[in-house]
Amino acid sequence: MKVIIVDDEKHAINTLKRNLIGLVEEENIQTFDRSINALEYVKENDVDIAFLDIEMPEINGINLAKEMKSFKPKINIIFCTGYSEYMQQAIKLHASGYLLKPSDKEKVKEAIDDLLYPLDPIKNHFYAKTFGNFEFYVDGVPLKFSRSKSKELLAYLISLRGATANRKEISAILFEDEYNKQTQNYLTKIYKELIESLELVGAKNLVRKGYNSYWVDVSLFSSDLYDYDKGDPQAINAYKGEYMLQYDWAYLE
């Protein structure tokens, strides 16, 4: 779940953010004290919920919501204001919620639980299943990989939970061979084919590459592994002692 808060008052931003933590992962909350900056961010990024103040300079919350909905029609708008007179305008805009300041955590939770556009329980439609055999699903359908090692590379990076791995480490895991020019070239080819497979389903940015390092953006997909780490009862019950069975390195987990 990706959330933004837009308010020209810093204390209002901080109060709402405190109420959101625990309902939304903190790293998925972006804050803005200028509406123009928030608008640019929404144009370039996926946002599920926008908490907007109404009386702001540059662009007020009502007009900001109109602008956001013009290119992201299913963004959930929740107005947070100290005034009740904008309620009718919010209804006309098909806002998901209307909170009067100061709002408490319970009211914020109620607004999230009653969104106009409910969120897909599988984040952004991408889901990594690690219990049993590893599979990566797109809208419930396993993604096809052109090469089994490309799939294994994705599995290994997912197992690192967003941490980076360098080329030498990955080569040792995937090839169990000496790190040389041949394995370097092979890894480059595997990575390229993995990106091509992900790009076909709109997930190109799921795997990231830096200088001699690779990692996954954990905000772009869901996984039974990550749910288990959070103590989710469903994920805990789903784990039967089997984890990425097709990969020998996974036994160490």
N, C-alpha and C positions, 0 to 999 in steps of 0.2 A: 504494500500500500504506500503510494507516494503522496505526500501532503505538503501544501504550502500555507503559510500564514502571511497575510498582508495587512499591515497596520502602521500608521505613522507614529504611533506611541510605543516606545520601547518596552515600557512596563506591561502594556497590554499583550505584546508579543510574548514576553517572558511568562506571563500568567497562563496564557493559552498553551504555550509549549509545555509547561509543567503538567497541565491537565491532560495533554496528549500522550506524554511519556508513559508507557505501560499499555497504552491502547495501540500505539504505532511505534515502530522501531525508531529510535532517536535519529539515526543516520538517514532516515527517509523523510525527515521534516526539514524543509527549507523555509527560511524567514526573510521577509522583505519589508523595509520601512518606506519604500517608494513604489507606487503602483506601476510606474513605467518599467521598472526593472523586473517586477513580477510578470508583467505581460510578455516581455522578451523571453523570460525563462520558460513560460508555458508554451510559447511558440516552438521552442527547441527541445522540450522534454516531455515525457509522459507524466501526467499529474492526475491522480484519482480524485482528490478532494482539495478544494481551495477555500480556506477560511478567510473571509474578506471583511474588513472594516468598511463602513459606508462613507462617512465624512472624512475624505482624504484630499490633499492637494493634488494637482496634476490631473489625475483621473479618479473620480469618486468610485466607490465600490459598485454601485449600480451599473455605471458605464463600463467599468472594468469587467464585470461579469458578462455583459453583452459582448465585449470584445473577445473574451476568452471562449465563450460559447460559439462565436462565429467560426472558429477553426478547431475547437474541441467540443463538439455538441454534447458529448456525454460526460463532461467534467462535472463533478458534484460541487455545487456552490453552497456554502454555508455562511450566511452573513452573521457577523458578530458586531453588535452595535449597542450603544447606550440609548438608542431611540426606537420607539415602536412604530412611528408613523410611516416607515418605509415597508411595512409588511405587505401591503397590496402590490407594490412594485416587485417585491421578491416573489410573490405568488405568480405574477404574470411572467416572470423570468424562469419559472419552473425551478426555483431554488430547492435544494435538498433540505435546508434547514435555516432557522432564524433564531439566533441566540442573543439574549439581552445581557449586556455586561453588568456586573461581573458574572460570568458563567462558571459553574463548578464542574468537576470531573464527571459527575453523574450525568449532567445535562449534555456534556460533550459526547459521552459514550452513547446516550440515547440518539443523538443526531447521527453518529456514525452507524449505529445499528439500523437506522431507518432511512438509508440513502435512497434517493430517487433512482439512481443507476447503481444497483448492487454490484459489488466487486466479485470477479471470478475467484473462487477459492484457490484455484491454481494460478498463481501470480503471473500475469501477462501471458497466460496460456501455456507456459513452459514448465515442465515438471520432471525432476530427476528422481528416479526410483533406484535406491541403492540397496534396499533389503531384498535378499534373494539375488537374482541376477540384475546387473545394471541395465537400465533402459532410460532413454531420454524421450519424453513424450511432448508432442505438440498437439494441443486440443485433444488429448487422449489417445493419439496415434503415435506409435514408436517412430522416431526419426530414423531414416535410412542413411547409413554412412557409406561412402564409396570405398573405404578401407577400414578394416577392423581396428587397426592401430590408431586411427583418428578418433574412433569411439573410445578407445582405451585412454587416449590422451585427455579427452573431455572428462572421463570418469575419474582419472587421477587428480585433475585440477579441482573438480567438485569435491573430492575427498579432503582437499586442503582448506576448504571453507573460506575461500577468498585470499588465502595467503599466497605468496609468489613462489614459483619454482624456477630454478635456472636450467639452462639447456643441459648441463652435465648431469644434474639430478634426474631430469626427465629421461635422458638417454639411458641412465643406469636402471631406472624403473622399467621402461618400455622394452629395451633391447637386451638388458643384462650383458652388455658388451663394452669393450674399451671405447672411450670417448675419442673419436678421431674424425677426420674429414668426412668419411663415408657416413658415419652416424649423424654428423651435423647436417649433411645434405638430406639424409632420410627424414630427420626430424622437421626440417624446413618444409619438405614435401607433405608430410603428415599434417602439419599445422595448416598449410595452405588448403589442403583438401577438407580439413575440419571447418575452416572458415567458410569455404564454398558451400558446404552442407548446411551450416547455420544460416548463411545469407539467404538461401532459398526459402527459409521459413521466417525471415525477418528477425533473426537473432544474431546478426553479425557481431554486435557489440558485447555479446555474452562472454566471449573469451577475449581477453585483452593481452597485449604484448608490449613490453617495455624493452629497455636495453638488457639483453641476455636474461629476460624473465617473462613468465607467463602467469596469468591468474584468471579467475572467473569473477564476474560482477554478480555477487550473490543477491543483489536487489532485483535482478531481472528474471528470476525463476524461483520456484518452490522445490522443496526436497523433503522426503521422509527423514533423511539424515539431520537436516537443520531443525525440523520440527521436533525430532527426538532430543536434540541438544537443548531445546527450549523447555523440555519437560512436557510436551504435548501428550496427553493420555492416549490419543488415537495412535500416534506414532510409536509410543512405548509398547502398546499392545500388539502393534504390527510386527515388531522386531522379534524374530524367533531364533536369533543367534546366527543368522545367515546374512552376509554382507558382501556384495559384489563378487559372487561366487566364481565368476569366470576369470578372475584376476588373482594370480598368486600373491602379489604384493598386498592385496587387501586383507589377507589373513593377519597381517601385523596390526591392523586396526582393532 
